[in-house]
Amino acid sequence: MELSSLIASNNKKHCLVVFIGLVLIFNIALITAANEESKIYTVHLGERQHDDPNLVTESHHDILGPLLGSKEASHESMIYSYRHGFSGFAAKLTSSQARALSEHPDVVHVTRSKNMKLKTTRVNDYLGLTPTAPTGLLHETDMGSEAIVGILDSGIWPDSKSFNDNGIGPIPARWKGQCVSGDAFNASSCNRKLIGATYYSKGLMSKYNGAFNAVEKGELKEPLEEVHRARGRIASYKVCWNNEECFTPDIVKAIDHAIRDGVDVLSLSLGSEVPVDFEVDRSDFAIAAFHAVIKGIPVVCAGGNDGPEKQTISNVAPWLITVAATTMDREFFTPITLGNNITLLGQEGVYTGNEVGFTDLLYFEDLTKEDMQAGKANGKILFFFQTAKFQDDFIEYAQSNGAAGVILAMQPSDSIDPGSGDIAYAYVDYEIGMDIILYIQTTKSPVAKISPTKTFVGRPLATKVARFSSRGPNSLSPAILKPDIAAPGAGILAAVPSGAGYELMSGTSMSTPVVSGIVALLRQKRPDWSPAAIRSALVTTALQTDPSGEPIAAEGSPRKLADPFDYGGGLVNPAKVADPGLVYDMGHDDYVHYLCSAGYDNTSISKLLGKIYTCPSPIPSMLDVNLPSITIPYLSEEVTITRTVTNVGPVGSVYKAVIQAPQGINLQVSPETLEFGSNTNMITFTVKVSTTHRANTDYLFGSLTWTDNKGHNVRIPLSVRTRVLNFKI
């Protein structure tokens, strides 16, 4: 037999063996599945293999049908077909079926669907985004009139004044989205401002076998709920229900549609909790976001509300823009006047009722249950140190016992409580709480009054990273700095359902839309910039001091100066972001570099990309991923790190390196001067890093800034931890 015939024969035998193997796997799955409970799984297939979405969906049934025994069973099982921005589907499967499906040669991976959480004014003035200013991003982009922001969260309330479209021009012709009517939402509510509104609940309904009733939970199946301060054109994708149910199959489908619809930026005020998911093996959302970013759509995500503890940051993939939350120069103080004429200022609550004049001030710990039942609290102000042993809502408890007001001493949270009940209330920290106890214990007849909350704006109120804002370092890939950037997220005035108007809300779900709006403006002004270039501009122009010039602190125990694990590059700076001078850009190859360095295998990466890819040998270092930051989690011997910058400023620019080295860390930059000519707009430089420490240290911080002495100071944060003894053996 000729060699060619022998090879052809062997190939046929090999294909037959593979086919028989798959058939056996699927048949075993069919038999086993009969006795198993079905759950919802998301099946990722990487890039689309067809331009026609209908053919993409048919290919999904071609994969699922043989596993379930027929195409009819496949249609019954499949919840979503992801067919616009990428390829994949969500389906009800047993665990054995999911395992069998993961063996299919076209499948990147199969994940069990999970729930994600919402990470739930004066911001414009505070950040310098004033509509009447003659310069700046708003002026230069006609108020962002052509920018389209896709928001994935709990929906919108179209009656809010935030969506008034007076003075706004026609909807951009490139928009392909739609408005979908719901139980109490008419698609005609959309206008030239709110150009898209869609809800996604198939995944959630399947999770509860159709028993999830949004109406019973105070929510209708419609794209309604709260909104954040709107910028540009808004397309709402409602994926969260009851402020807690955000199911990944629904989120992935919304991203798939948003890519098709033509959004300029995706804003996601939601995330997972520690332990975070691996980007390619387990995170449905991160994979969907990867496809959006590769197609040029920046994805801006909430960092989470699990601070101030370390390693709590979520949404850590390097293709995401991850946002922390800060306070701003506005505080709400509730005056508490004691009988000795000393006035204390309560914080973190907003009381808008009538003043409660001087009345008896009672310490709750001095009262017995019998005292409360006898009405001793009636008409009085109760002071209470909030502790774990009293779990009920104390304000509600005090009101039910006839109290006229409540003062609660508690740990600060940087959240603003809009209040509940009809009695006066004020929150103080433990220090002020001790002052009140001292007054009560040294006064024969202590009295107090509580006045309505007052708003204070401007100095002397310095900016802080909010206590609740999740912190780095990144627990999945410590060499990837997260968060990237910070924005105001505490006490933000947000539109809420009809009748309520606006409420003060706090969370990284509030800071995320602030950054998303700035990114949308930036996309309109710099349409040729990649998502990575935009992220770089945000980071390298960020502020480490607040607009009044004060250093930004980080709330915690104790409070400290903020570092990169608190706020990434710093506080977002819209005045500079459109003209950073240089950018640390990333594209397809850079993200693949990261995936290789993170240990993902060639097969998974190839399926994700939709083409054959082999990681280079040796595997590239994660330290060399071209981020606008340098983070070294394990420094023992000298390392050399590589970065590439692209000139987006004037031709002929010359930059010099300015180094602020972390304590005990030696840094050597080469070359120390970057000269960009007419034929040179990209330059690679190296940074040699070594330590003088002889013992393990915590992270120490510094910066590397490229300056042209003409207004461009391109600063990236440095975070280095010496590990003489490495705990990873």
Long-range contacts (C-beta under 8 A, 24 or more apart in sequence): 18-105, 22-66, 22-103, 22-104, 23-66, 25-100, 25-103, 26-66, 26-67, 26-100, 28-96, 28-100, 29-67, 29-94, 29-96, 29-97, 29-99, 29-100, 29-101, 30-67, 30-68, 30-69, 32-94, 32-96, 32-97, 33-93, 33-94, 33-96, 33-97, 36-94, 36-95, 36-96, 36-97, 37-94, 38-77, 38-92, 38-93, 38-94, 39-92, 39-93, 39-94, 39-95, 39-98, 39-112, 39-113, 40-79, 40-90, 40-91, 40-92, 40-93, 40-112, 40-113, 40-203, 40-206, 40-207, 40-247, 40-249, 41-90, 41-91, 41-92, 41-93, 41-98, 41-101, 41-110, 41-111, 41-112, 41-113, 42-88, 42-89, 42-90, 42-110, 42-111, 42-113, 42-248, 42-249, 42-252, 42-284, 43-88, 43-89, 43-90, 43-91, 43-101, 43-107, 43-110, 44-86, 44-88, 44-107, 44-108, 44-109, 44-110, 44-111, 44-284, 44-287, 44-607, 44-608, 45-86, 45-87, 45-88, 45-89, 45-106, 45-107, 45-108, 45-607, 46-86, 46-87, 46-88, 46-108, 46-606, 46-607, 46-608, 46-609, 46-610, 47-86, 47-87, 47-291, 47-608, 47-609, 47-610, 47-611, 48-83, 48-86, 48-87, 48-610, 49-87, 49-610, 53-83, 53-84, 54-83, 56-81, 56-83, 56-87, 57-81, 57-83, 59-87, 60-87, 60-88, 60-89, 63-101, 63-104, 63-106, 63-107, 64-89, 64-91, 64-101, 67-97, 67-100, 67-101, 68-97, 79-202, 79-203, 79-206, 79-249, 80-202, 80-203, 80-249, 80-250, 80-252, 80-253, 80-256, 82-252, 82-253, 82-256, 82-288, 83-256, 84-256, 84-257, 84-259, 84-260, 85-255, 85-256, 85-258, 85-259, 85-260, 85-288, 85-291, 85-292, 85-295, 86-256, 86-259, 86-287, 86-288, 86-291, 88-252, 88-287, 90-203, 90-249, 90-252, 90-253, 92-206, 106-607, 107-607, 108-280, 108-287, 108-604, 108-607, 108-608, 109-280, 109-281, 109-282, 109-604, 111-248, 111-281, 111-282, 111-283, 111-284, 113-203, 113-207, 113-247, 113-248, 113-249, 113-284, 114-247, 114-248, 114-272, 114-284, 115-244, 115-245, 115-246, 115-247, 115-248, 116-246, 116-247, 116-248, 116-251, 116-270, 116-271, 116-272, 116-285, 117-244, 117-246, 117-270, 117-271, 117-272, 117-273, 118-153, 118-154, 118-240, 118-243, 118-244, 118-246, 118-269, 118-270, 118-507, 118-509, 119-269, 119-270, 119-271, 119-302, 119-303, 119-304, 119-305, 119-314, 119-507, 119-508, 119-509, 119-512, 120-226, 120-243, 120-269, 120-305, 120-505, 120-506, 120-507, 120-509, 120-510, 121-229, 121-330, 121-492, 121-493, 122-328, 122-329, 122-330, 122-457, 122-493, 123-229, 123-328, 123-487, 123-488, 123-492, 123-514, 124-229, 126-328, 126-329, 126-330, 126-488, 126-547, 127-487, 127-488, 127-514, 127-547, 127-572, 127-573, 127-574, 128-547, 128-574, 128-575, 129-518, 129-574, 136-574, 136-575, 137-518, 137-521, 137-522, 137-525, 137-574, 137-577, 137-578, 138-521, 140-525, 140-578, 141-521, 141-524, 141-525, 143-232, 144-231, 144-232, 144-517, 144-520, 144-521, 144-524, 145-169, 145-232, 145-233, 146-172, 146-232, 146-233, 146-524, 147-231, 147-232, 147-233, 147-264, 147-265, 147-520, 147-521, 147-523, 147-524, 148-172, 148-175, 148-195, 148-232, 148-233, 148-234, 148-235, 148-262, 148-263, 148-264, 148-265, 148-520, 149-230, 149-231, 149-232, 149-233, 149-234, 149-235, 149-263, 149-264, 149-265, 149-267, 149-513, 149-516, 149-517, 149-520, 150-196, 150-235, 150-237, 150-258, 150-261, 150-263, 150-265, 150-266, 150-267, 151-227, 151-228, 151-234, 151-235, 151-236, 151-237, 151-267, 151-269, 151-513, 151-516, 152-237, 152-239, 152-251, 152-254, 152-255, 152-258, 152-266, 152-267, 152-268, 152-269, 152-270, 153-225, 153-226, 153-238, 153-239, 153-240, 153-267, 153-268, 153-269, 153-270, 153-509, 154-225, 154-226, 154-238, 154-240, 154-241, 154-243, 155-197, 155-199, 155-222, 155-223, 155-224, 155-225, 155-226, 155-227, 155-236, 155-238, 155-240, 156-194, 156-197, 156-223, 156-224, 156-225, 156-226, 156-227, 156-234, 156-236, 156-238, 157-224, 157-225, 157-226, 157-227, 157-495, 157-496, 157-497, 157-498, 158-185, 158-189, 158-190, 158-194, 158-197, 158-224, 159-189, 159-498, 160-227, 160-495, 161-495, 162-227, 162-229, 162-230, 162-495, 163-191, 163-193, 163-194, 163-227, 163-230, 163-234, 164-193, 165-191, 165-192, 165-193, 165-194, 168-192, 168-193, 171-195, 171-233, 172-233, 172-262, 174-262, 175-233, 175-235, 175-261, 175-262, 176-260, 176-261, 176-262, 177-235, 177-257, 177-258, 177-260, 177-261, 177-262, 177-263, 178-261, 179-223, 180-223, 181-222, 182-220, 182-221, 182-222, 182-223, 182-224, 183-215, 183-220, 183-221, 183-222, 184-220, 184-222, 184-224, 185-220, 185-222, 185-223, 185-224, 192-233, 193-230, 193-233, 193-234, 194-233, 194-234, 194-236, 195-233, 195-234, 195-235, 196-234, 196-235, 196-236, 196-237, 196-261, 197-223, 197-235, 197-236, 197-238, 198-223, 198-236, 198-237, 198-238, 198-254, 198-257, 199-223, 199-237, 199-238, 199-239, 200-237, 200-238, 200-239, 200-250, 200-251, 200-253, 200-254, 201-241, 201-250, 202-249, 202-250, 202-253, 203-247, 203-248, 203-249, 203-250, 203-253, 204-241, 204-245, 204-247, 204-250, 206-249, 207-247, 212-241, 212-245, 214-241, 214-242, 217-241, 217-242, 218-242, 224-497, 225-497, 226-494, 226-495, 226-496, 226-497, 226-503, 226-505, 227-494, 227-495, 228-269, 228-492, 228-494, 228-495, 228-509, 228-510, 228-512, 228-513, 228-514, 229-492, 229-493, 229-494, 229-513, 229-514, 229-517, 231-513, 231-516, 231-517, 231-520, 231-521, 232-264, 232-517, 232-520, 232-521, 232-524, 235-261, 235-263, 239-270, 240-270, 246-270, 248-284, 248-285, 249-284, 251-284, 251-285, 251-288, 252-284, 252-285, 252-288, 255-285, 255-288, 255-289, 255-291, 255-292, 256-288, 258-292, 258-297, 259-291, 259-292, 259-295, 259-297, 263-297, 264-297, 264-520, 264-523, 264-524, 265-297, 265-298, 265-299, 265-300, 265-516, 265-519, 265-520, 265-523, 266-292, 266-297, 266-298, 266-299, 266-300, 266-516, 267-300, 267-512, 267-513, 267-516, 268-299, 268-300, 268-301, 268-302, 268-315, 268-512, 269-302, 269-507, 269-508, 269-509, 269-510, 269-512, 269-513, 270-301, 270-302, 270-509, 271-301, 271-302, 271-303, 271-304, 271-314, 271-315, 271-508, 272-314, 272-315, 273-304, 273-306, 273-314, 274-306, 274-311, 274-312, 274-314, 274-475, 275-475, 276-314, 276-315, 276-316, 276-475, 276-476, 278-476, 279-317, 279-476, 279-595, 279-598, 280-595, 280-600, 280-604, 280-605, 280-608, 281-600, 281-604, 283-317, 286-315, 286-317, 286-320, 287-608, 289-317, 289-319, 289-320, 290-317, 290-319, 290-591, 290-608, 293-319, 293-320, 293-531, 293-591, 294-319, 294-588, 294-591, 296-530, 296-531, 297-531, 298-519, 298-523, 298-531, 298-534, 298-535, 299-531, 300-512, 300-515, 300-516, 300-519, 301-512, 302-507, 302-508, 302-509, 302-511, 302-512, 303-469, 303-470, 303-482, 303-483, 303-508, 304-469, 304-470, 304-508, 305-468, 305-469, 305-470, 305-507, 305-508, 305-509, 306-468, 306-470, 307-465, 307-466, 307-467, 307-468, 307-469, 307-470, 307-471, 307-556, 308-467, 308-468, 308-469, 308-471, 308-554, 308-555, 308-556, 308-557, 309-471, 310-471, 310-472, 310-473, 310-565, 311-471, 311-472, 311-473, 311-474, 311-475, 312-470, 312-471, 313-470, 313-471, 313-472, 313-473, 313-474, 313-475, 313-482, 313-483, 313-565, 314-470, 315-482, 316-474, 316-475, 316-476, 316-477, 316-480, 316-482, 318-477, 318-480, 318-586, 318-591, 318-594, 318-625, 318-627, 319-531, 319-532, 319-586, 319-591, 321-484, 321-485, 321-515, 321-519, 321-531, 321-534, 321-535, 321-538, 322-482, 322-483, 322-484, 322-485, 322-568, 323-483, 323-484, 323-485, 323-486, 323-487, 323-489, 323-508, 323-511, 323-512, 323-514, 323-515, 324-465, 324-469, 324-470, 324-483, 324-485, 324-486, 324-487, 324-489, 324-508, 324-511, 324-566, 324-567, 324-568, 325-465, 325-466, 325-468, 325-469, 325-486, 325-487, 325-488, 325-489, 325-490, 325-506, 325-507, 325-508, 325-510, 325-511, 326-463, 326-464, 326-465, 326-466, 326-469, 326-486, 326-487, 326-488, 326-489, 326-490, 326-511, 326-552, 326-567, 326-571, 327-414, 327-461, 327-463, 327-464, 327-466, 327-488, 327-490, 327-491, 328-461, 328-463, 328-488, 328-490, 328-491, 328-546, 329-457, 329-458, 329-459, 329-461, 329-462, 329-463, 329-546, 329-547, 329-548, 330-455, 330-456, 330-457, 330-461, 330-491, 331-455, 331-456, 331-461, 331-491, 332-416, 332-453, 332-454, 332-455, 332-456, 332-491, 332-504, 333-453, 333-454, 333-456, 334-425, 334-426, 334-427, 334-450, 334-451, 334-452, 334-453, 334-454, 335-450, 335-451, 335-454, 336-407, 336-426, 336-428, 336-436, 336-448, 336-449, 336-450, 336-451, 337-448, 337-449, 337-451, 338-436, 338-439, 338-446, 338-447, 338-448, 339-439, 339-443, 339-445, 339-446, 339-447, 339-448, 340-439, 340-443, 342-439, 344-428, 344-432, 344-435, 344-436, 346-407, 346-426, 346-427, 346-428, 346-432, 346-450, 347-412, 347-427, 347-428, 347-429, 348-412, 348-413, 348-414, 348-415, 348-416, 348-417, 348-427, 349-416, 349-417, 349-419, 349-425, 349-426, 349-427, 349-453, 350-416, 350-417, 350-418, 350-419, 350-453, 350-504, 351-419, 351-424, 351-425, 351-426, 351-450, 351-452, 351-453, 352-419, 352-452, 352-453, 353-422, 353-423, 353-424, 353-452, 354-424, 354-452, 355-424, 355-449, 355-450, 355-451, 355-452, 356-381, 356-404, 356-405, 356-423, 356-424, 356-449, 356-450, 357-449, 358-447, 358-448, 358-449, 359-404, 359-405, 359-447, 359-448, 359-449, 360-445, 360-446, 360-447, 361-407, 361-436, 361-439, 361-440, 361-446, 361-447, 361-448, 363-437, 363-440, 364-394, 372-401, 375-401, 375-402, 377-401, 377-402, 377-403, 378-402, 378-403, 379-403, 379-404, 380-404, 380-405, 381-405, 381-406, 381-407, 381-424, 381-448, 381-449, 381-450, 382-406, 382-407, 383-407, 383-409, 383-433, 383-436, 383-437, 383-440, 384-408, 384-409, 385-409, 385-410, 385-430, 385-433, 385-437, 386-410, 393-420, 395-419, 395-420, 395-421, 395-423, 395-425, 396-420, 396-421, 398-423, 399-423, 405-448, 405-450, 407-436, 407-448, 407-450, 409-433, 409-434, 409-436, 412-467, 412-555, 413-467, 413-468, 414-464, 414-466, 414-467, 414-468, 414-490, 414-506, 414-555, 415-466, 415-468, 415-490, 415-491, 415-506, 415-507, 416-490, 416-491, 416-504, 416-505, 416-506, 418-503, 418-504, 424-450, 425-450, 426-450, 458-548, 459-548, 462-546, 462-548, 462-550, 462-551, 462-552, 462-553, 463-546, 463-547, 463-550, 463-552, 463-553, 463-571, 464-552, 464-553, 464-554, 464-555, 464-559, 464-562, 465-552, 465-553, 465-554, 465-555, 465-562, 465-566, 465-567, 466-490, 466-506, 466-555, 467-555, 467-556, 468-506, 468-507, 468-508, 469-508, 469-511, 469-566, 470-508, 471-565, 471-566, 472-564, 472-565, 472-566, 473-565, 473-631, 473-633, 473-699, 473-719, 474-631, 477-594, 477-598, 477-622, 478-631, 478-633, 479-622, 479-623, 479-625, 479-631, 479-632, 479-633, 480-594, 480-622, 480-625, 480-627, 480-631, 481-564, 481-565, 481-568, 481-627, 481-629, 481-631, 481-717, 481-719, 482-568, 483-566, 483-567, 483-568, 484-535, 484-538, 484-539, 484-568, 484-569, 485-515, 485-535, 485-538, 485-539, 485-542, 485-567, 485-568, 485-569, 485-570, 485-571, 485-572, 486-511, 486-542, 486-566, 486-567, 486-568, 486-570, 486-571, 486-572, 487-511, 487-512, 487-514, 487-515, 487-518, 487-571, 487-572, 488-514, 489-514, 514-572, 515-572, 518-572, 518-574, 518-577, 521-574, 522-577, 522-578, 525-578, 526-578, 526-648, 529-583, 529-648, 530-585, 530-586, 530-587, 532-583, 532-584, 532-585, 532-586, 532-587, 532-590, 532-626, 533-583, 533-585, 533-646, 533-648, 535-628, 536-580, 536-583, 536-584, 536-585, 536-628, 537-577, 537-578, 537-580, 537-583, 538-569, 538-572, 538-577, 539-568, 539-569, 539-570, 539-628, 539-629, 539-716, 539-717, 540-569, 540-580, 540-582, 540-583, 540-584, 540-628, 540-714, 540-715, 540-716, 541-569, 541-573, 541-576, 541-577, 541-580, 541-715, 542-567, 542-568, 542-569, 542-570, 542-571, 542-572, 542-573, 542-715, 543-570, 543-571, 543-572, 543-573, 544-570, 544-571, 546-571, 563-699, 563-701, 563-717, 563-719, 564-629, 564-631, 564-701, 564-717, 564-719, 565-699, 565-719, 568-629, 568-717, 569-628, 569-629, 569-715, 569-716, 569-717, 579-649, 579-712, 580-648, 580-649, 580-712, 580-714, 581-647, 581-648, 581-649, 581-653, 581-655, 581-706, 581-708, 581-712, 581-713, 581-714, 582-645, 582-646, 582-647, 582-648, 582-649, 582-655, 582-674, 582-706, 582-712, 582-714, 583-628, 583-645, 583-646, 583-648, 584-626, 584-627, 584-628, 584-643, 584-644, 584-645, 584-646, 584-716, 585-626, 585-644, 585-646, 586-625, 586-626, 586-627, 590-625, 590-626, 593-620, 593-624, 593-625, 594-622, 594-625, 596-620, 597-621, 597-622, 597-624, 597-625, 598-622, 628-716, 629-716, 629-717, 629-718, 629-719, 630-687, 630-689, 630-704, 630-716, 630-717, 630-718, 630-719, 630-720, 631-718, 631-719, 631-720, 632-689, 632-719, 632-720, 632-721, 633-721, 633-723, 634-721, 634-723, 634-726, 634-728, 635-665, 635-689, 635-690, 635-691, 635-720, 635-721, 635-722, 635-723, 636-691, 636-722, 636-723, 636-724, 636-726, 637-690, 638-688, 638-689, 638-690, 639-688, 639-689, 639-690, 640-686, 640-687, 640-688, 640-689, 641-686, 641-687, 641-688, 641-689, 642-684, 642-685, 642-686, 643-684, 643-685, 643-686, 643-687, 644-682, 644-683, 644-684, 644-685, 645-674, 645-682, 645-683, 645-685, 645-706, 645-714, 646-681, 646-682, 647-676, 647-680, 647-681, 647-682, 647-683, 649-708, 649-712, 651-676, 651-677, 651-678, 652-676, 652-677, 652-678, 653-708, 653-710, 653-712, 654-708, 655-706, 655-707, 655-708, 655-712, 655-714, 656-706, 656-707, 656-708, 656-709, 657-685, 657-704, 657-705, 657-706, 658-704, 658-705, 658-706, 658-707, 659-702, 659-703, 659-704, 659-705, 660-702, 660-703, 660-704, 660-705, 660-718, 661-702, 661-718, 662-700, 662-701, 662-702, 662-718, 662-719, 662-720, 663-700, 664-691, 664-692, 664-693, 664-697, 664-700, 664-722, 665-689, 665-690, 665-691, 665-692, 665-700, 665-702, 665-718, 665-720, 665-722, 666-690, 666-691, 666-692, 667-702, 667-704, 667-718, 669-704, 674-706, 689-720, 691-720, 691-722, 693-722, 693-724, 694-724, 695-722, 695-724, 696-721, 696-722, 696-723, 696-724, 696-725, 697-721, 697-722
